[in-house]
Amino acid sequence: MTNTSLRERFKIEKNNSPMVSKLLSLAVERKLIKVFDPNSSNKFKKYIPYWA
């Protein structure tokens, strides 16, 4: 999952992408998802379920 794919899934406009970024950050903090490649730049970050 990426910021863009999550926006598309929930039909959130591009100008609200900071809101999606915040949701992803909160989900990572709460260990619901994790970053696929911690060395990737923020622009290209991908997320996977915590159990993967």
Stockholm file with secondary structure:
# STOCKHOLM 1.0

chainA/1-52         MTNTSLRERFKIEKNNSPMVSKLLSLAVERKLIKVFDPNSSNKFKKYIPYWA
#=GR chainA/1-52 SS CCHHHHHHHTTCCGGGHHHHHHHHHHHHHTTSEEESCTTSCGGGCCEEETTC
#=GC SS_cons        CCHHHHHHHTTCCGGGHHHHHHHHHHHHHTTSEEESCTTSCGGGCCEEETTC
//
